[in-house]
Amino acid sequence: MKKVQKGFTLIELMIVVAIIAILAAIAIPAYSDYTTRSKVSELVVAADACKTSVAEYYQSQGALPTDTAAAGCSDNPTQYVASLSVAAGVITVGADASGAGHLPASATGNFVLTPTASTTATDPTAAPLSWSCTASTIDKKYLPAICRG
């Protein structure tokens, strides 16, 4: 009569543990980047809210706002936003590198939105502003795809 094997051999268990270790080695850094990118999105949202105010000011006044007060932007700090300022229409959002739940060092810096007025139209205020975020100092892998170029 043959004995029926019950359970797993040591080799089979070691293979399963090795596969789980390989998957964890890939998944943990990817998850860490994902969570940091979601935290940096708070800076992008703060800049987008201000972007609307700057564009509205430009449409009504025919010039870019000189400072944050003229633009009508809120510069209140949040969990990940340390500062928000506007100078000549350029919106700069500073990342908070301290405190609970702060951003990692590679994701600190400034998220910068730079407006460009259209010069092709006879009335420059008739054309919308175009925005660029390539001057940002945050690691490119944490920024929106349009800012990575």
N, C-alpha and C positions, 0 to 999 in steps of 0.2 A: 504494500500500500504506500502511496506517495504522500509526503507531507505537503500540506497546502501552506504557502507562504502568507503570513499575515503581517501587514504593516509595510513600511518602507525601509530600504537599505540605507546605510549611512551615506553612500555616494549620491543616491537620489535626493536625500535631504540637503546635502552640501550643494548640489546643483540648484535647488530651489532657493537656498539662501543666497547664493552667488547672483542669481537672476534678480532677486529682490534688491540686493545691494547695488547692482548696476542701474536698475530703474530709479532707485533713490538718488544715486549720484547725478543722474540727469535731471530728475524732477525738482530737487530742492533748489538748485541755483535758478532754474526757470521760474519757479514759484516766487523766489525772492525778488527777481527782476520784475515780475508781474505786480507784486504788491507795491514796490517802489514806484513803478509807472503809474499805478492808480493814485498814489499819494501826490505825485507831481501833477496829476491832472487837476488838482485843486488850484495850483498856480495858473494853469491854463484857463480854468473857469473864471478865476478872478480877473485875468487879463481880458477875457472875452466880454465880460460885463462892462469893463472900462472901454473896450474897443467900440462898443455901441455908442457910449457917451462922446468919445472923441469924434467919431464919424458924424454924429448929430451936430456937434459944435461946428465941425468943418462945413457941413451943409448949410447951416444957418449963418455963420459968420464969414465964410469964405477964406478962413485961415485956420491953421492948427492951433489948439489951445497951448498956452505957454506953461501951464503948471497943472497940478492935480485939482486944485480948487476951481480953476476955470473950466476944466474938462467935466467937472461934476462927478468925479469918481470917488468911491469910498476907499479910504486907505486904512481901514480897520484890520489889524492883524488877526489871523485865524490859527488853527493848529499847525498848518504847514506854511502859511504865508506870513513872513516877517514884516514885509513892507510892500507898498505899491506906490509908484510915483509916475508922474507924467511930466515930460520936459520936451517942449516943441513937438508935441504929438506922439513922441516915443514913449511907450508904456513899458515900465520896468517893474517886474515882480520879483522880490527877493525871497528865497527859500529860507525857512526857519531850520537852523541846524542844531538847535538846543531844545530842551524840554522833553516832556513825555511824548513818545510816538514820533520823534523827530525823523527827518530824512537822513539816510546814510550819507557819508561824506562825498561819495561819487555823484550824488544827486543834488548837492547844494550848489548854490550859485544864483544866477539871475535868469529869469525867463523874460526875453525882450521882444516886444512887438513893434516893428517900425513901419509907419504908414508911408505910402507913396501916392502923391496926388497925380491924377492923369493930366498930362499936358497936351493931349491931342484935341480935346474938345475946346470949342470957342469959349464956353463957360466952364471953368474947371470944377465948379461946385456941382455941375450937373452929372459928372461922372463919379462913381463911387471910389473910395480909397482902396488901394490894394495893400495887403499886409504881408510882412516878411518876419520870420522869427529866427533867421539864421545867425543873428548876433548873440543868441543865448549862450550862457556859459555853463549850463547844466550838461552833463554827459548826454550825448546825442541819443543813446539807446533808450533813455527815459522820456524823451520828448515825443510829441505827435509825429507821425510819419512825414508830414509836410515840412517839418523843421529839421529833418535829418540830412537834407541834401546839401 
